[in-house]
Amino acid sequence: MAFAEVSKTCCVITGASRGFGRATAFALAHAFAESGCNSHFILLSRDEKKLQETRNGIMELDSYAKVHTVVADLGEMKTLEETVNNALRKVEPNQVSHAILLNNAGSIGDISNRIKDMTNIRAESLQDYFNLNISSPMFLISKFLKRFEGSSCTVINVSSLMAVESFSHFSLYCTGKAARDMMCQVLAKEEPDVRVLNYAPGPLSTDMYDEICNTCGSQELAAAFRKGQDENKILSSSESARKLVSLLKEDTFASGSHVDYYDC
């Protein structure tokens, strides 16, 4: 996707209120402003205040951008269809020549226990995890592609090293990330005209990283994560988001592939 060749773009970003979702929104807005694209953003998150902050930041970078915010819990299956339909209706398909979906929203799950110790976990809490991290992204992809089927489309899954490498105590997170990667590999085979990317942004300085340091049941892993913090070996979300935008500009990745920040 060469931005200079795209005149009308719509970006749908989940988990856009903070961290990597917000940073990618800013990086895309900057790129579109530089290339003169007419851009729409549809931003989804549960945090209305921080979502508005993301919107304001985009407008500072590109005053011509049209930014729509949707406050929603994407893990709530009872309202998911209504939420997604309402969000996608913010932009008419005839206003778009290229549509981008960034499936960024997600959670880390219980990392305090090993699998054999999860004897007291509620079945519904497991279902809640997979609803947010697998079912919701799959449903959103489907609705997104239907809505913008007359446009060229790019689907980006925010992946992780843990999608391809196992880590003790991260059974939910590793399973969810691996499932999302495979979902997008299948999508790339089913939809050869859609550009699909599993992007692992690297270790980021986010609330999730802090959560790992503070709650991981593996003392060895928690210490390794804290060491990464202490030695400034973790990345800013902005740095990784800029790398993602560069990948999209170059547009040389194999559709459906898993690309890590450190691969390029």
DATA-V766150 format. One line per field, one symbol per residue. ss: DSSP state (h for helix, s for strand, l for the rest). phi: phi as a letter, one per 40 degrees, with the letter a starting at -180 (. if undefined). psi: psi as a letter, one per 40 degrees, with the letter a starting at -180 (. if undefined). A space follows every 50 residues. Layout:
ss: ???
phi: ???
psi: ???
//
This chain:
ss: llhhhllsssssssllllhhhhhhhhhhhhhhhhhllssssssssllhhh hhhhhhhhhhhllllsssssslllllhhhhhhhhhhhhllllhhhllsss ssslllllllllllhhhhhhllhhhhhhhhhhhhhhhhhhhhhhhhhlll lsssssssslhhhlllllllhhhhhhhhhhhhhhhhhhhhllllssssss lllsllhhhhhhhhhlllhhhhhhhhhhhhllllslhhhhhhhhhhhhhh llllllsssshhhl
phi: .cdccbcbbbbbbcgccafcccccdcccdccccccgccbbbbbbaccccc ccccdccccccacccbbbbbcabcccccbcccccccccccbcdccbbabb bbcbdibcgcbcbcdccccbccdccccdcccccbccccccddcccccbcc bcbbbbbcbadccbbcbdgbccccccccccdcdcccdcccbccccbbcbc cgcbcbccccccdcbccccccdcccccdcccfbbcccccccccccccccc fbccdgcbbcdcca
psi: hhddehdhihhhhifeeibdddddddddddddddeeihiihhhhiehddd dddddddddddgeeihhhihhiheehddedddddddddedhhdeehdhhh hhgdiiidaheeiideefdehhddddddddddeddddddddddddddfee iiihhhhhaidedehihiefddddddddddddddddddddgeehhhhhhh eihigiddddddddehehddddddddddddefeiiidddddddddddddd feihheihhidee.
//
